[in-house]
Amino acid sequence: MPGDGSGARARRLRVLIVEDEILIADYLALLLEDAGHEIAGTAVTAKEALEVLDGSDPVDLVTLDVRLPGGMDGVQLAEILNERSGPPFLFITGSGDPVHRARCEAAAPLAILQKPVRPEALWEVVETAARAQSARARGR
């Protein structure tokens, strides 16, 4: 969390933002950059996200909107990430529908955040992911 005074700094993450609303994507990018993380890219569709993930630069974390254009939604993309043992992900959704939430939970995200995203909630999840990756890196 920016300026929290906690001392120990977790690893800086490269984050891919998958979001079809440009204003929300820009807001998430600003929040993540303010927390010291790098934006690996922004994708509007699952296909674009897979292209970034298949690129040569590693991605440490993915933020996923659930409703995406192009025939594949964020939950389906999350399932692909799980099959590939890809980077961890979190959902950021505007839907409060219980069926929708159950689909998200079944994909085993780090978190499901509700739009509009509170900065502190996003920072907390990302910081937890960064600390976990730092611990894994030290354990190698």
N, C-alpha and C positions, 0 to 999 in steps of 0.2 A: 504494500500500500504506500503510495507516495507520501513522504514526509511523516511516517508514523513513528519514527524514532526508535524502531525496534533493534537497530544495530545490524545483525547478521542479514546479509543480502543474498537472496536466492539467485539462481542462475537467470540470466536474461534469455527470454524465449523468443523464438520466431513463430509468429502467430498468423495463420491464414483465416481471414474473415470471409465466411460464405453467407451473403446477405443480398437480397435483390432490391432493397430500398437504399439508395445511395446515401441519403441523409443519415440513416441508422448506421450504415457501414462506416461513414466518415466519423460519426460520434464514437463508435467502438474503437476505431483506429486512434483517435485522440486520447481516449481513456487509457488504452494499452500503451501508447507511446509515453504518456504522462507517468505511467508506472515503470518506465524504463525498458519496455519490451519493443521488439522490432516487428514490423508488419511484413510478413512474407508475401502478401498479396491480398487482393480482394477478388472474390469470384461471385458472379451473379447466379450461375447455374451449377449443378452438381458436376456436369461435364467439365466446366472451366476449373472447378476445384480439383478434380482428378488430374487435369493437365498440370496444375501447379504442384500437386503432390507427387506426380510422376517425374517432375523436373529434377535437376541435379542438386538443387539447394534443399537441405532438410527443413522440414516443418516440425515444430515441437508441440503445437497445440492448434486445434481448429475450433472456431466458433461457428455454430451451424444454426441458420434459420431453418425452420421446418418446412414452411411453404416456399417452394422455389419453382420458377418457370422451367420448362424444358423436359418435362416428363419424369423426372426423378426428384423426389423430395429429400429433405435433409435427413429423415430417418433412414431412408434407403441408402443414402450416402454413408451414414454412420454404420450401417450393417456392412458395407464394403470395407470401411476402415477397420472394423472388427475382424473381418475375414482376413485382411492383409496384415493384421497386427500393426496397423498404422498408428499415427499419433493419437493421443487422447483428445477428446472433444467435449464440448458442452453445447447444450441447446439454448438458444435465445428465441423465445416464441411469444407471440401475441395471443395465442389461443389458451383458453382455460378449460377447454372441453376435456372431460375425463377420459374418453376413448383416445383422444389425441395424446394426452399426458401418458397414458398407459403404453402407447407405442413408443414414446420417447424413453420412458423408464426401462422398457424391455431392451433397448439398445445399450444400456449401461453407460450413460454419460457421466462425466465428472459432476455435472450439475444441470439443472433446468432452471434458467432464469427467465423471468417474466418481463416483457416489454411494458412500459419503458424501463430499461435496465438502470438500476441504482449503481453508481460508480463503485461504492464500497462492496457491493455483492460481487461484481465482476472482479475487482481487485483481489478479493478474498479467494475466489476460485482459482484465479490465475497464479496467485502467490503460492497456493497449496500445490498446484501442478509444478511450479518452478522448483519448489523445495524438494518435491518427490524426484524430479529429474536430477537435481543436484546430488541427492542421496544415492541414486542409482549410479551416477557417474563416479562418485567416490568409491562405490562398492566394486567397481570393475577391477 
